[in-house]
């Protein structure tokens, strides 16, 4: 049986979604791959074509839509280079950096539940898929993503980590996410349960 790869299933799946350049550049900065060193050298050795060129020339446009395959490639390299555990640290740092100081202060004014209600808008600003939220009670919300063609497991892990960090930035503690469905390689959807507590 032939091994399943992204290229082997490309013709049998809907077109892959796009991702904003700010997501790509945020990951690169958070991993310190934007400055000379082993991480940057390894990334440039790993990626090819146009992605290689825009990383090398530092010309990623923050508001430009790029193939989500580039997101996969960067995350895949970071997992291979740093390990799955460190990927979470990189994604959290990237999330904080992308939000910015001013927005970070505003987020502290939102309750975690209010922020969860805005998750779909936040996701839609950076990715071409869809996102929905459903509040199930105090400190618990279900989040579902769909139409995310081109996502792999690393992309999904990055989404869960991003949501956890956003909730943390709103002042919540003891944050946990539980996978309910999807979230695997080649899945275009994922559902998770997010729980948290608010400190006084």
Secondary structure, 3 states (H helix, E strand, C coil): CCCCCHHHHHHHCCCCCEEEHHHHHHHHHHCCCCCCCHHHHHHHHHCCHHHHHHHHCCCCCCCCEEEHHHHHHHHHHHHHHHCHHHHHHHHHHHHHHHHHHHHHHHHCCCCHHHHHHCHHHHHHHHECCEEEEEEEECCEEEEEEECCCCCCHHHHHHHHHHHHHHHHHCCEEEEEEEEEEECCCCCCCEEEEEEEEECC
